[in-house]
Amino acid sequence: MNDASLIEKKLSSEKIFDGVLLHVRRDRIELPNGHESTREWIEHPGASAVIPLLPDGNIILVKQYRYPVGQVTLEIPAGKLDIPGEDPIECAKRELSEETGYSAEKMWKLTAIATTVGFSNEWIHIYAATGLTVGKQHPDEDEFINCMKVPLTEAVAMVERGEIFDAKSAVGILLLNKSINK
């Protein structure tokens, strides 16, 4: 059986909710077997994340309270694409500056991940950054963030122990570690 036999066809679409960040849609679809069904999903503008890597092997992580999970998390700096068509690397640069105060001489893409393919179209582009210059942190007015430096090797261990459980951060940290330890 080929992949074409798995494709679902959109028959209609309606907006269920339009928020500031999330837009919920309900689509009526035709299944591969010809039956009809419903798919509810969240339209998201996408995001970028960045791992700032210092010459001493430390990375800069951010701590912030995440309301949906009800706890303070340890993550790599990240944020949504603010403008339709925004270049993800420009978003990564902006978020690096806002959340950490740093700017970078060099940035490169590690990967892009689809965060929750079962109910959202969000993609997060993950970058690494070196050649860092210290500046002043300037988060959005509704963001309260603490920065901390962690050795990359310890961050990997924290992912393995489940202490860093944010998906974009875990993927980014493991990929950066793999890329510099080839």
Contacts in CASP RR format, 6 or more apart in sequence:
PFRMAT RR
TARGET T0000
AUTHOR 0000-0000-0000
METHOD contacts of the structure
MODEL  1
MNDASLIEKKLSSEKIFDGVLLHVRRDRIELPNGHESTREWIEHPGASAV
IPLLPDGNIILVKQYRYPVGQVTLEIPAGKLDIPGEDPIECAKRELSEET
GYSAEKMWKLTAIATTVGFSNEWIHIYAATGLTVGKQHPDEDEFINCMKV
PLTEAVAMVERGEIFDAKSAVGILLLNKSINK
5 32 0 8 1.000
6 32 0 8 1.000
7 32 0 8 1.000
8 29 0 8 1.000
8 30 0 8 1.000
8 31 0 8 1.000
8 32 0 8 1.000
8 37 0 8 1.000
8 39 0 8 1.000
9 29 0 8 1.000
9 30 0 8 1.000
10 27 0 8 1.000
10 28 0 8 1.000
10 29 0 8 1.000
11 27 0 8 1.000
11 28 0 8 1.000
11 29 0 8 1.000
11 30 0 8 1.000
11 36 0 8 1.000
12 27 0 8 1.000
12 28 0 8 1.000
13 25 0 8 1.000
13 26 0 8 1.000
13 27 0 8 1.000
13 28 0 8 1.000
14 25 0 8 1.000
14 26 0 8 1.000
14 27 0 8 1.000
15 23 0 8 1.000
15 24 0 8 1.000
15 25 0 8 1.000
16 24 0 8 1.000
16 25 0 8 1.000
16 26 0 8 1.000
16 40 0 8 1.000
17 23 0 8 1.000
17 24 0 8 1.000
18 24 0 8 1.000
21 44 0 8 1.000
21 45 0 8 1.000
21 80 0 8 1.000
22 42 0 8 1.000
22 43 0 8 1.000
22 44 0 8 1.000
23 42 0 8 1.000
23 43 0 8 1.000
23 44 0 8 1.000
24 40 0 8 1.000
24 41 0 8 1.000
24 42 0 8 1.000
24 43 0 8 1.000
25 40 0 8 1.000
25 41 0 8 1.000
25 42 0 8 1.000
25 43 0 8 1.000
26 38 0 8 1.000
26 39 0 8 1.000
26 40 0 8 1.000
27 38 0 8 1.000
27 39 0 8 1.000
27 40 0 8 1.000
27 41 0 8 1.000
28 36 0 8 1.000
28 37 0 8 1.000
28 38 0 8 1.000
29 36 0 8 1.000
29 37 0 8 1.000
29 38 0 8 1.000
29 39 0 8 1.000
30 36 0 8 1.000
31 37 0 8 1.000
40 119 0 8 1.000
41 118 0 8 1.000
41 119 0 8 1.000
41 120 0 8 1.000
41 121 0 8 1.000
42 119 0 8 1.000
42 120 0 8 1.000
42 121 0 8 1.000
42 122 0 8 1.000
43 120 0 8 1.000
43 121 0 8 1.000
44 80 0 8 1.000
44 120 0 8 1.000
44 121 0 8 1.000
44 122 0 8 1.000
45 80 0 8 1.000
45 81 0 8 1.000
45 82 0 8 1.000
45 84 0 8 1.000
46 80 0 8 1.000
46 81 0 8 1.000
46 122 0 8 1.000
46 123 0 8 1.000
46 124 0 8 1.000
47 78 0 8 1.000
47 79 0 8 1.000
47 80 0 8 1.000
47 81 0 8 1.000
47 91 0 8 1.000
47 122 0 8 1.000
47 123 0 8 1.000
47 124 0 8 1.000
47 125 0 8 1.000
47 168 0 8 1.000
48 78 0 8 1.000
48 79 0 8 1.000
48 81 0 8 1.000
48 88 0 8 1.000
48 89 0 8 1.000
48 91 0 8 1.000
48 92 0 8 1.000
48 95 0 8 1.000
48 124 0 8 1.000
48 125 0 8 1.000
48 126 0 8 1.000
48 127 0 8 1.000
49 75 0 8 1.000
49 76 0 8 1.000
49 77 0 8 1.000
49 78 0 8 1.000
49 79 0 8 1.000
49 92 0 8 1.000
49 95 0 8 1.000
49 124 0 8 1.000
49 125 0 8 1.000
49 126 0 8 1.000
49 127 0 8 1.000
49 168 0 8 1.000
49 169 0 8 1.000
49 172 0 8 1.000
50 76 0 8 1.000
50 77 0 8 1.000
50 78 0 8 1.000
50 92 0 8 1.000
50 93 0 8 1.000
50 95 0 8 1.000
50 96 0 8 1.000
50 104 0 8 1.000
50 107 0 8 1.000
50 126 0 8 1.000
50 127 0 8 1.000
50 128 0 8 1.000
50 129 0 8 1.000
51 59 0 8 1.000
51 76 0 8 1.000
51 110 0 8 1.000
51 126 0 8 1.000
51 127 0 8 1.000
51 128 0 8 1.000
51 129 0 8 1.000
51 172 0 8 1.000
51 173 0 8 1.000
51 176 0 8 1.000
52 59 0 8 1.000
52 60 0 8 1.000
52 77 0 8 1.000
52 96 0 8 1.000
52 100 0 8 1.000
52 102 0 8 1.000
52 104 0 8 1.000
52 129 0 8 1.000
52 132 0 8 1.000
53 59 0 8 1.000
53 128 0 8 1.000
53 129 0 8 1.000
53 130 0 8 1.000
53 132 0 8 1.000
53 152 0 8 1.000
53 176 0 8 1.000
53 180 0 8 1.000
54 60 0 8 1.000
54 132 0 8 1.000
54 149 0 8 1.000
55 130 0 8 1.000
55 131 0 8 1.000
57 151 0 8 1.000
57 152 0 8 1.000
58 149 0 8 1.000
58 150 0 8 1.000
58 151 0 8 1.000
58 152 0 8 1.000
59 76 0 8 1.000
59 149 0 8 1.000
59 150 0 8 1.000
59 151 0 8 1.000
59 152 0 8 1.000
59 155 0 8 1.000
59 173 0 8 1.000
59 176 0 8 1.000
60 77 0 8 1.000
60 100 0 8 1.000
60 102 0 8 1.000
60 132 0 8 1.000
60 147 0 8 1.000
60 148 0 8 1.000
60 149 0 8 1.000
61 74 0 8 1.000
61 75 0 8 1.000
61 76 0 8 1.000
61 147 0 8 1.000
61 148 0 8 1.000
61 149 0 8 1.000
61 150 0 8 1.000
61 155 0 8 1.000
61 164 0 8 1.000
61 169 0 8 1.000
62 74 0 8 1.000
62 75 0 8 1.000
62 76 0 8 1.000
62 77 0 8 1.000
62 99 0 8 1.000
62 100 0 8 1.000
62 145 0 8 1.000
62 146 0 8 1.000
62 147 0 8 1.000
62 148 0 8 1.000
63 72 0 8 1.000
63 73 0 8 1.000
63 74 0 8 1.000
63 75 0 8 1.000
63 145 0 8 1.000
63 146 0 8 1.000
63 147 0 8 1.000
63 148 0 8 1.000
64 72 0 8 1.000
64 73 0 8 1.000
64 75 0 8 1.000
64 143 0 8 1.000
64 144 0 8 1.000
64 145 0 8 1.000
64 146 0 8 1.000
65 71 0 8 1.000
65 72 0 8 1.000
65 73 0 8 1.000
65 144 0 8 1.000
66 72 0 8 1.000
66 73 0 8 1.000
73 165 0 8 1.000
73 166 0 8 1.000
74 148 0 8 1.000
74 158 0 8 1.000
74 163 0 8 1.000
74 164 0 8 1.000
74 166 0 8 1.000
74 169 0 8 1.000
75 164 0 8 1.000
75 166 0 8 1.000
75 168 0 8 1.000
75 169 0 8 1.000
76 126 0 8 1.000
76 166 0 8 1.000
76 168 0 8 1.000
76 169 0 8 1.000
76 172 0 8 1.000
76 173 0 8 1.000
77 95 0 8 1.000
77 96 0 8 1.000
77 98 0 8 1.000
77 99 0 8 1.000
77 100 0 8 1.000
78 95 0 8 1.000
78 99 0 8 1.000
78 124 0 8 1.000
78 168 0 8 1.000
79 91 0 8 1.000
79 95 0 8 1.000
80 91 0 8 1.000
81 88 0 8 1.000
81 91 0 8 1.000
82 91 0 8 1.000
82 94 0 8 1.000
88 112 0 8 1.000
88 125 0 8 1.000
88 127 0 8 1.000
89 107 0 8 1.000
89 109 0 8 1.000
89 125 0 8 1.000
89 127 0 8 1.000
91 125 0 8 1.000
92 107 0 8 1.000
92 125 0 8 1.000
92 127 0 8 1.000
92 129 0 8 1.000
93 103 0 8 1.000
93 104 0 8 1.000
93 107 0 8 1.000
96 102 0 8 1.000
96 103 0 8 1.000
96 104 0 8 1.000
96 129 0 8 1.000
97 103 0 8 1.000
97 135 0 8 1.000
97 138 0 8 1.000
98 137 0 8 1.000
98 138 0 8 1.000
98 139 0 8 1.000
98 140 0 8 1.000
98 143 0 8 1.000
99 137 0 8 1.000
99 139 0 8 1.000
99 143 0 8 1.000
99 145 0 8 1.000
99 147 0 8 1.000
100 137 0 8 1.000
100 147 0 8 1.000
101 134 0 8 1.000
101 135 0 8 1.000
101 136 0 8 1.000
101 137 0 8 1.000
101 138 0 8 1.000
102 129 0 8 1.000
102 132 0 8 1.000
102 133 0 8 1.000
102 134 0 8 1.000
102 135 0 8 1.000
103 132 0 8 1.000
103 133 0 8 1.000
103 135 0 8 1.000
104 129 0 8 1.000
104 130 0 8 1.000
104 131 0 8 1.000
104 132 0 8 1.000
104 133 0 8 1.000
105 130 0 8 1.000
105 131 0 8 1.000
105 132 0 8 1.000
105 133 0 8 1.000
106 129 0 8 1.000
106 130 0 8 1.000
106 131 0 8 1.000
107 127 0 8 1.000
107 128 0 8 1.000
107 129 0 8 1.000
108 127 0 8 1.000
108 128 0 8 1.000
109 125 0 8 1.000
109 126 0 8 1.000
109 127 0 8 1.000
110 126 0 8 1.000
110 127 0 8 1.000
110 128 0 8 1.000
110 172 0 8 1.000
110 175 0 8 1.000
110 176 0 8 1.000
110 179 0 8 1.000
111 125 0 8 1.000
111 126 0 8 1.000
111 171 0 8 1.000
111 172 0 8 1.000
111 175 0 8 1.000
112 123 0 8 1.000
112 124 0 8 1.000
112 125 0 8 1.000
112 126 0 8 1.000
113 123 0 8 1.000
113 124 0 8 1.000
113 126 0 8 1.000
113 167 0 8 1.000
113 168 0 8 1.000
113 171 0 8 1.000
114 121 0 8 1.000
114 122 0 8 1.000
114 123 0 8 1.000
115 122 0 8 1.000
115 123 0 8 1.000
115 124 0 8 1.000
115 167 0 8 1.000
115 168 0 8 1.000
116 122 0 8 1.000
124 168 0 8 1.000
126 168 0 8 1.000
126 171 0 8 1.000
126 172 0 8 1.000
126 175 0 8 1.000
128 176 0 8 1.000
128 179 0 8 1.000
137 145 0 8 1.000
137 147 0 8 1.000
139 145 0 8 1.000
150 158 0 8 1.000
152 173 0 8 1.000
152 176 0 8 1.000
152 177 0 8 1.000
152 180 0 8 1.000
153 177 0 8 1.000
155 164 0 8 1.000
155 173 0 8 1.000
155 177 0 8 1.000
156 173 0 8 1.000
156 174 0 8 1.000
156 177 0 8 1.000
158 164 0 8 1.000
159 169 0 8 1.000
159 170 0 8 1.000
159 173 0 8 1.000
159 174 0 8 1.000
164 170 0 8 1.000
164 173 0 8 1.000
END
